[in-house]
Amino acid sequence: MTTEPSVSASTSGPCLIVQVSGNMDYADAPFFRHRLAQEVTQGHPFVVLDLSAVAFVDSSGLNALLWAWRRAESVGTLLVLACVPPKLQRMLAMTQVDTVLQVYGTTAQAEAELTSTRGA
C-alpha cells in the first residue's frame, strides 16, 4: 500500500465511490479534509468511502472522516465507509464511531444496501 495521500472518485448510479489511499494522519489530515469536502458536496445522494488502500489512521485521520461525514450531512448526502482495514475497524469500535458511521464490507454491499433501502 502506498503511503502517499490520494483521493479519486467514480460514479456508480446514485453513488459516488471515493477511493482513499495513503496514511490518514496528522500530516495528511488537511489534504483529506480538503479533498473529501470537494467530493461530498458534488450533489450525489450517497458517498461510499473505499478505505481498502488506507495504510494507517491516527486520531487526526479519524477526525477527518467524521468531519467529512458531518459535511456530507450538511448538504443532504449520506456518507458511509466500505472496505475498512481491520486496525481501523478496531479504532472505530473502540471510539464508538461505528455507531455513527455506517460500515460495509465491500463497496458493492454498500451500493446495494443504499440503493435498495433508501431509493435513488
Legacy VTK file of the C-alpha trace (Angstrom):
# vtk DataFile Version 3.0
C-alpha trace
ASCII
DATASET POLYDATA
POINTS 120 float
0.000 0.000 0.000
1.184 3.468 -0.797
1.533 5.998 1.982
1.210 8.975 -0.376
-2.213 10.503 0.190
-4.663 10.331 -2.673
-8.384 10.561 -3.274
-10.083 9.535 -6.511
-13.752 9.165 -7.322
-16.043 7.418 -9.765
-19.806 7.358 -10.140
-21.870 4.191 -9.881
-25.553 5.001 -10.268
-26.596 7.359 -7.466
-23.416 6.551 -5.521
-20.115 8.346 -5.657
-17.380 5.833 -4.830
-14.384 7.616 -3.323
-11.135 5.634 -3.156
-8.932 6.895 -0.335
-5.307 5.784 -0.039
-2.215 6.548 1.992
-1.771 7.480 5.622
-4.637 9.376 7.219
-2.560 11.013 9.917
-1.699 14.398 11.387
0.489 15.321 8.416
-2.088 14.404 5.760
-5.392 15.179 7.523
-5.676 18.675 5.956
-5.293 17.144 2.473
-8.004 14.580 3.182
-10.372 17.165 4.667
-9.994 19.377 1.591
-10.392 16.564 -0.947
-13.262 14.847 0.857
-15.087 18.183 1.128
-14.827 18.519 -2.651
-16.246 15.038 -3.178
-19.136 15.073 -0.681
-20.508 18.382 -1.943
-20.977 17.288 -5.581
-24.685 16.589 -5.135
-24.694 12.784 -5.044
-27.224 11.331 -2.594
-24.712 8.687 -1.446
-20.944 8.718 -0.997
-19.116 5.463 -0.282
-15.575 5.878 1.049
-13.499 2.868 -0.013
-10.750 2.666 2.600
-9.111 -0.553 1.355
-5.901 1.288 0.386
-5.516 3.224 3.635
-2.264 2.205 5.313
-2.584 3.971 8.676
-5.082 6.149 10.547
-4.454 8.184 13.688
-6.836 10.421 15.620
-6.392 13.232 13.080
-7.400 10.883 10.273
-10.384 9.690 12.272
-11.346 13.311 12.816
-11.106 13.926 9.043
-13.547 11.045 8.445
-16.004 12.435 10.994
-15.632 15.923 9.558
-16.402 14.586 6.058
-19.459 12.762 7.431
-20.750 15.966 9.065
-20.044 17.970 5.898
-21.916 15.404 3.799
-24.880 15.528 6.183
-24.974 19.314 5.929
-25.623 19.075 2.175
-28.060 16.144 2.351
-25.601 13.430 1.342
-25.252 10.116 3.164
-21.603 9.125 3.610
-20.715 5.525 4.505
-17.488 3.542 4.802
-16.525 0.365 2.955
-13.546 -1.999 2.853
-12.318 -0.766 6.235
-8.941 -2.280 7.238
-9.012 -4.359 10.462
-6.971 -1.887 12.537
-9.298 0.940 11.574
-12.329 -1.265 12.324
-10.965 -1.735 15.853
-10.410 2.020 16.215
-13.957 2.732 15.040
-15.315 0.225 17.566
-13.171 1.472 20.474
-14.223 5.071 19.865
-17.821 4.048 19.078
-17.604 5.897 15.777
-19.030 2.740 14.189
-22.319 3.664 15.876
-22.362 6.908 13.872
-20.788 5.948 10.547
-22.263 3.003 8.656
-19.616 0.435 7.720
-19.910 -2.113 4.890
-17.615 -4.988 3.968
-17.406 -4.006 0.298
-18.368 -1.106 -1.919
-20.796 -3.421 -3.738
-22.575 -4.211 -0.449
-22.784 -0.519 0.378
-24.180 0.344 -3.067
-26.737 -2.466 -2.957
-27.940 -1.531 0.532
-28.092 2.195 -0.147
-29.933 1.935 -3.449
-32.374 -0.783 -2.362
-33.429 0.578 1.027
-33.086 4.316 0.559
-34.075 4.716 -3.067
-32.192 6.740 -5.568
LINES 1 121
120 0 1 2 3 4 5 6 7 8 9 10 11 12 13 14 15 16 17 18 19 20 21 22 23 24 25 26 27 28 29 30 31 32 33 34 35 36 37 38 39 40 41 42 43 44 45 46 47 48 49 50 51 52 53 54 55 56 57 58 59 60 61 62 63 64 65 66 67 68 69 70 71 72 73 74 75 76 77 78 79 80 81 82 83 84 85 86 87 88 89 90 91 92 93 94 95 96 97 98 99 100 101 102 103 104 105 106 107 108 109 110 111 112 113 114 115 116 117 118 119
